[in-house]
C-alpha cells in the first residue's frame, strides 16, 4: 500500500517544516554549554526529518535505500552504545539516547518495508508483505511512538509549569514539538505500511 499523492505531499510539507527548528537549533545554540549530548540529539532529529521527507515525498529521494539503511544502521549503533554508556545529555530528555536508537531502528524497519527497485514510497516489499509478523511489529512501533509523543508532551508541560517557561533550557520547547510531531508521523506511517 502506497500513500496517495496528496497525503504524501502533506506529510512532505509537515516534515520539511520540522527541519527548520532543527536547523535553527544547530545554528544558534551554544553546545559547549549545553553539551555534546544535546547536539547529538539535534543532529539525530534533523537526520530523521530529512529521511522522512525523502521517504514520503511523491518525488522520491536522491539517496538510494541502501544509503539510508547504512546511515541509520550507524545512527542506531551510535545511540545504542551511548545508551549503554549512559551519556545522555542532561536537560534534553530522559533516556534520549535509547529513544533515538529505537527511532533509527524504526527507520531501518520502514526502509525494509519499502520496495527496493522502482519506487520510493511506503508500499510493502514482497518479502515483508508476505511475512505474517510485520503487522505486529508495525503496530508495536506505532504504539511506541504514540506513547512517546504523549509522554514527551506531558513531561514538557509539567517541567514548564514547575520551572516556568523562562527557566526552560534553550531549544527545549522546539525540540519537544519536533519529537511529538515526528513520533505522531512515525506512528501514522507505520500503520500505513500494513
C-alpha positions as CSV (number, residue, x, y, z in Angstrom):
1,X,0.0,0.0,0.0
2,X,1.4,3.4,-1.0
3,X,0.4,6.8,0.2
4,X,-1.9,8.8,-2.0
5,X,-0.1,11.6,-3.7
6,X,-2.0,14.3,-1.8
7,X,-1.2,12.7,1.6
8,X,2.4,12.2,0.5
9,X,2.7,16.0,-0.2
10,X,1.0,16.8,3.1
11,X,3.5,14.7,5.0
12,X,6.4,16.1,3.0
13,X,5.4,19.6,3.9
14,X,4.9,18.7,7.6
15,X,8.3,17.0,7.8
16,X,10.0,19.9,5.9
17,X,8.5,22.3,8.4
18,X,10.1,20.3,11.2
19,X,13.5,20.7,9.6
20,X,13.6,24.4,10.2
21,X,13.6,24.3,14.0
22,X,16.3,21.5,13.9
23,X,18.5,23.6,11.7
24,X,17.8,26.7,13.8
25,X,18.9,24.9,17.0
26,X,22.0,23.6,15.3
27,X,22.9,27.1,14.1
28,X,22.1,29.1,17.2
29,X,22.5,27.0,20.3
30,X,25.7,27.0,22.5
31,X,26.6,23.4,22.5
32,X,29.7,24.0,24.5
33,X,27.5,25.0,27.4
34,X,24.6,22.6,26.6
35,X,26.8,19.6,26.0
36,X,27.5,17.2,23.1
37,X,24.6,15.0,24.0
38,X,22.2,17.9,23.1
39,X,24.0,18.4,19.8
40,X,23.7,14.7,19.0
41,X,20.0,14.7,19.8
42,X,19.5,17.8,17.5
43,X,21.5,16.2,14.7
44,X,19.5,12.9,15.0
45,X,16.3,14.9,14.8
46,X,17.4,16.6,11.6
47,X,18.5,13.3,10.1
48,X,15.2,11.7,10.9
49,X,13.3,14.7,9.5
50,X,15.3,14.7,6.2
51,X,14.9,10.9,5.9
52,X,11.1,11.1,6.4
53,X,10.9,13.8,3.7
54,X,12.8,11.5,1.3
55,X,10.6,8.6,2.3
56,X,7.1,10.2,1.9
57,X,7.8,12.6,-0.9
58,X,6.0,11.7,-4.1
59,X,9.1,12.9,-5.9
60,X,11.3,10.3,-4.2
61,X,14.7,10.8,-2.8
62,X,18.1,11.2,-4.4
63,X,19.8,8.8,-1.9
64,X,19.2,5.1,-2.6
65,X,17.6,2.9,0.0
66,X,20.9,1.2,0.8
67,X,22.5,4.6,1.6
68,X,19.7,5.4,4.1
69,X,20.0,1.9,5.6
70,X,23.7,2.4,6.1
71,X,23.2,5.8,7.7
72,X,20.5,4.6,10.1
73,X,22.5,1.5,11.0
74,X,25.4,3.7,12.0
75,X,22.9,6.0,13.9
76,X,21.3,3.1,15.7
77,X,24.8,1.8,16.7
78,X,25.9,5.2,17.9
79,X,22.9,5.8,20.1
80,X,22.8,2.2,21.2
81,X,26.3,2.5,22.5
82,X,25.6,5.9,24.0
83,X,22.5,4.4,25.8
84,X,24.6,1.6,27.3
85,X,27.3,4.0,28.4
86,X,24.7,6.3,29.9
87,X,26.0,9.6,28.5
88,X,22.6,11.2,27.6
89,X,22.7,15.0,27.5
90,X,21.4,16.5,30.7
91,X,18.3,18.6,30.3
92,X,17.4,17.1,26.9
93,X,15.1,14.2,27.8
94,X,15.1,11.1,29.8
95,X,16.7,8.2,28.0
96,X,17.1,10.3,24.8
97,X,19.9,8.1,23.5
98,X,17.7,5.0,23.8
99,X,14.8,6.7,22.1
100,X,17.0,7.9,19.2
101,X,18.5,4.4,18.9
102,X,14.9,2.9,18.7
103,X,14.0,5.6,16.2
104,X,16.9,4.7,14.0
105,X,15.9,1.0,14.1
106,X,12.4,2.0,13.3
107,X,13.6,3.9,10.3
108,X,15.5,0.8,9.2
109,X,12.3,-1.2,9.5
110,X,10.4,1.3,7.4
111,X,13.1,1.3,4.8
112,X,13.0,-2.5,4.8
113,X,9.2,-2.3,4.2
114,X,9.7,-0.1,1.1
115,X,10.3,-1.6,-2.4
116,X,13.9,-1.7,-3.3
117,X,13.5,-1.3,-7.0
118,X,11.4,1.2,-8.9
119,X,9.9,3.3,-6.2
120,X,10.4,5.4,-3.1
121,X,7.1,5.0,-1.2
122,X,5.7,3.0,1.7
123,X,4.5,0.1,-0.4
124,X,5.4,-3.2,1.1
125,X,8.2,-5.1,-0.5
126,X,7.4,-8.7,-1.4
127,X,9.5,-10.2,1.4
128,X,7.8,-8.2,4.2
129,X,4.4,-8.2,2.5
130,X,4.4,-12.0,2.8
131,X,5.7,-12.1,6.3
132,X,2.8,-12.5,8.8
133,X,4.7,-10.9,11.7
134,X,5.0,-7.5,10.0
135,X,1.7,-6.1,11.2
136,X,2.5,-6.9,14.8
137,X,5.9,-5.1,14.5
138,X,4.3,-2.1,12.8
139,X,1.5,-1.8,15.4
140,X,4.1,-2.1,18.3
141,X,6.2,0.6,16.6
142,X,3.2,2.8,16.1
143,X,2.1,2.3,19.7
144,X,5.7,3.1,21.0
145,X,5.8,6.4,19.0
146,X,2.3,7.5,20.1
147,X,3.1,6.8,23.7
148,X,6.4,8.5,23.5
149,X,4.8,11.6,21.9
150,X,2.2,11.8,24.7
151,X,4.8,11.3,27.4
152,X,7.2,13.9,25.9
153,X,4.4,16.5,25.6
154,X,3.2,15.8,29.1
155,X,6.7,15.9,30.6
156,X,7.5,19.2,28.9
157,X,4.2,20.8,30.1
158,X,4.9,19.6,33.6
159,X,8.5,20.9,33.5
160,X,7.4,24.3,32.1
161,X,4.8,24.6,34.9
162,X,7.2,23.7,37.6
163,X,10.2,25.8,36.4
164,X,8.4,28.5,34.5
165,X,8.8,28.9,30.7
166,X,11.7,31.3,31.1
167,X,13.7,28.8,33.1
168,X,13.5,26.0,30.4
169,X,16.8,25.2,28.7
170,X,17.4,26.8,25.3
171,X,15.7,24.9,22.5
172,X,13.8,22.6,24.8
173,X,10.3,23.6,23.6
174,X,11.1,23.3,19.9
175,X,12.9,20.0,20.5
176,X,9.8,18.6,22.2
177,X,7.5,19.9,19.5
178,X,9.7,18.2,16.9
179,X,9.8,14.9,18.9
180,X,6.0,14.9,19.3
181,X,5.3,15.7,15.7
182,X,7.9,13.1,14.4
183,X,6.5,10.5,16.8
184,X,3.0,11.1,15.5
185,X,4.2,11.0,11.9
186,X,6.1,7.8,12.5
187,X,3.1,6.1,14.1
188,X,0.8,7.0,11.2
189,X,3.4,5.8,8.7
190,X,3.9,2.5,10.5
191,X,0.1,1.9,10.3
192,X,0.2,2.9,6.6
193,X,2.8,0.1,5.9
194,X,0.4,-2.6,7.0
